Amino acid sequence: MIVLVVVLILRNRRNTFATPLERATFATLHTVALAAPALREGLSHNSAAFALPYLRQLLDTCALTMTDNRGQTLAWDGDADQHEPDVRALADQVISTGRQQVLSHTAIICDHPDCVVRGIVVVPLETDGAIVGTLAALTTSTAGPVLLRATAEVARYVSSQLELAELDESRARLNRAEVRALRAQISPHFVYNALTTIASFIRTDPVRARELLIEFADFTRYSFRTAGEYTTLSDELTNIERYIRLEKARFGNRLNIKLQIAPEVLSVVLPFLALQPLVENAVRHGLASKPNGGTITITAENAGAECVIIVEDDGIGMDPARLTDDLDDAHQSGAHVGLGNVDDRMRSTFGDDFGLVVDTAPGAGMKITLRVPKFRAGIRV
């Protein structure tokens, strides 16, 4: 009984702890947070329709609407949609002048018997200095300084989310461009050798040639796919196994591979073609010039919130300073361009803390470590 009384006292204190100002602040922040995900998708009919009800709560107006940069209505939330022509006319002025427009109650003409609109405020939505649309608030009271400022602040918030959406899209375009560049880099170095190797088996071992041709088709189908910027570790490893089988047909027993993969990390999501370039780099720069060849070891370990992947070879290695110079000039020389590409995409996707870590020295092989967060918002296959 005593415990129950204490619990009730604490619960009552917790419920009355927040001041009215604190509760209002929390409610505002919560409402803003609910509108953000849609706006981060960019300005569209769907994003406007999703965000407007939350934004209207902030302004407490009878209606709120958004238009695109041509003055076309994207969505309308609330009543008084009979004033859509007025809003579009004001939106055209905002888009042409870049300045907010106000329609006072004395200038509003409406034949609707129950119309309560006494003011309309239309403000621009901007990204990178360009007007991409407008936000319009319809109010039942005079459009005074408080509403003007509040509408402008909400528009500024919407604009900031739209700018973040453009940054996300720019990053996505950059990632897609880098993947295309990587595919172009794979093509001349690998395709010619693979086809030449397959051709050498056509007369001597046609069954082997057929098997290799199927492997090559599956490899290229995966490498040149257009679906998505990301893949799973499982799919990436499957494609690496195809690549190694094709290279082993060329190098024979000079090339070996070991896989040490923790089953629980097979579903980890990482940038598309993040591992194959590292393996190709090990073959071309580490083992191809070594008389007796060597072994590539791929390890994937579970490390709490991360997956740690290591691609290691026992090849000829190189001077770390030279590797740094090669990576700086990779866009011109083509040397180790795959490493630089993967490093850029890992940093772009997960942050600068997730770039490649390379350990190498002449005669000591090369070890490349990359860490992949198991869960990251917006990163999915």
ZIVEN-V411809 format. One record per backbone hydrogen bond with DSSP energy under -0.5 kcal/mol. CO is the residue of the C=O (numbers start at 1). NH is the residue of the N-H. E is the energy in kcal/mol with one decimal. If there is no record, write none. Layout:
CO NH E
CO NH E
This chain:
1 5 -2.0
2 6 -2.3
3 7 -2.5
4 8 -2.4
5 9 -2.3
6 10 -2.6
7 11 -2.5
8 12 -2.5
9 13 -2.3
10 14 -2.4
11 15 -2.1
12 16 -1.4
13 17 -0.5
14 17 -0.6
19 23 -2.6
20 24 -2.4
21 25 -2.6
22 26 -2.6
23 27 -2.5
24 28 -2.4
25 29 -2.6
26 30 -2.8
27 31 -2.3
28 32 -2.6
29 33 -2.4
30 34 -1.8
31 35 -1.4
32 36 -1.3
33 37 -0.7
35 39 -1.5
36 40 -2.1
38 41 -1.6
39 42 -1.9
42 44 -0.6
44 48 -2.3
45 49 -2.3
46 50 -2.0
47 51 -2.4
48 52 -2.5
49 53 -0.6
51 54 -0.6
51 55 -2.2
52 56 -2.7
53 57 -1.1
54 58 -1.1
55 59 -1.4
56 60 -2.4
56 61 -0.8
62 79 -1.9
63 138 -2.4
64 77 -2.8
65 136 -2.9
66 74 -3.0
66 75 -1.1
67 134 -1.5
68 71 -1.7
72 68 -2.1
75 66 -1.6
77 64 -2.5
80 83 -1.9
81 84 -1.6
83 87 -2.3
84 88 -2.7
85 89 -2.1
86 90 -2.3
87 91 -2.8
88 92 -2.1
89 93 -1.4
90 94 -2.4
91 95 -2.7
92 96 -1.9
93 97 -2.4
94 98 -3.1
101 122 -2.8
102 104 -0.6
103 120 -2.1
104 107 -1.4
104 108 -0.6
105 108 -0.5
107 109 -0.5
108 110 -0.5
112 115 -1.4
118 105 -0.6
119 139 -2.6
120 103 -2.8
121 137 -2.9
122 101 -2.6
123 135 -2.6
124 126 -0.5
125 132 -2.8
125 133 -1.2
127 130 -2.0
130 127 -2.6
130 132 -0.5
132 69 -0.7
133 125 -2.9
134 67 -1.9
135 123 -2.7
136 65 -2.3
137 121 -2.6
138 62 -1.2
138 63 -1.4
139 118 -3.2
139 119 -1.2
142 144 -2.1
144 148 -2.2
145 149 -2.6
146 150 -2.6
147 151 -2.9
148 152 -2.0
149 153 -2.3
150 154 -2.3
151 155 -2.4
152 156 -2.1
153 157 -2.2
154 158 -2.7
155 159 -2.7
156 160 -2.1
157 161 -2.0
158 162 -2.3
159 163 -2.3
160 164 -1.9
161 165 -2.0
162 166 -2.0
163 167 -2.2
164 168 -2.6
165 169 -2.4
166 170 -2.7
167 171 -2.6
168 172 -2.4
169 173 -2.7
170 174 -2.5
171 175 -2.7
172 176 -2.5
173 177 -2.5
174 178 -2.6
175 179 -2.2
176 180 -2.3
177 181 -2.4
178 182 -2.2
179 183 -2.5
180 184 -2.2
181 185 -1.7
182 186 -2.3
183 187 -2.2
184 188 -1.0
185 189 -0.9
186 190 -2.3
186 191 -0.6
187 191 -1.5
187 192 -0.6
190 194 -2.7
191 195 -2.6
192 196 -2.4
193 197 -2.3
194 198 -2.5
195 199 -2.5
196 200 -1.5
197 201 -0.6
198 201 -1.3
198 202 -0.6
199 202 -0.9
201 205 -2.6
205 209 -2.2
206 210 -2.3
207 211 -2.3
208 212 -2.6
209 213 -2.1
210 214 -2.0
211 215 -2.2
212 216 -2.7
213 217 -2.3
214 218 -2.6
215 219 -2.6
216 220 -2.6
217 221 -2.3
218 222 -1.9
219 223 -2.8
220 224 -2.2
222 225 -1.3
226 228 -0.8
229 272 -2.9
231 270 -2.6
232 236 -2.3
233 237 -2.5
234 238 -2.0
235 239 -2.0
236 240 -1.9
237 241 -2.2
238 242 -1.5
239 243 -2.3
240 244 -2.7
241 245 -2.2
242 246 -2.0
243 247 -2.3
244 248 -2.9
245 249 -1.2
246 250 -0.6
247 250 -0.7
247 251 -3.0
248 252 -2.8
251 254 -1.4
252 255 -1.4
254 294 -2.8
256 296 -2.6
258 298 -3.1
260 300 -2.4
262 265 -2.0
263 266 -1.4
265 268 -1.6
266 234 -2.2
268 233 -2.1
270 231 -2.6
271 274 -0.9
275 278 -0.8
275 279 -2.0
276 280 -2.7
277 281 -2.2
278 282 -1.7
279 283 -2.1
280 284 -2.9
281 285 -2.6
281 286 -0.6
282 286 -1.0
282 287 -1.7
283 288 -2.4
286 316 -2.2
287 290 -1.4
289 291 -0.6
290 293 -2.0
294 256 -1.6
295 297 -0.5
295 314 -1.2
296 258 -2.7
296 298 -0.5
297 299 -0.5
297 312 -2.6
298 260 -2.9
299 310 -3.0
300 262 -2.3
301 303 -0.6
301 308 -2.1
303 306 -1.5
305 374 -2.7
305 375 -0.5
306 303 -2.7
307 309 -0.6
307 372 -2.8
308 301 -2.8
309 370 -2.7
310 299 -2.6
310 312 -0.6
311 368 -2.6
312 297 -3.3
313 366 -1.3
315 365 -0.8
316 363 -4.2
319 323 -2.2
320 324 -2.3
321 325 -2.0
322 326 -2.8
323 327 -2.5
324 328 -1.9
325 329 -1.7
327 330 -0.8
329 332 -1.8
329 333 -2.9
330 334 -1.9
334 337 -1.2
336 340 -1.8
337 341 -2.4
338 342 -2.4
339 343 -2.6
340 344 -2.4
341 345 -2.2
342 346 -2.6
343 347 -2.2
344 348 -2.5
345 349 -2.2
346 350 -2.8
346 351 -0.6
347 351 -1.7
351 354 -2.1
352 355 -1.0
356 358 -0.5
357 369 -2.8
359 367 -2.7
361 364 -2.5
365 361 -1.0
366 313 -2.5
367 359 -2.9
367 369 -0.5
368 311 -2.7
369 357 -2.2
370 309 -3.0
372 307 -2.7
376 379 -2.2
378 380 -0.8
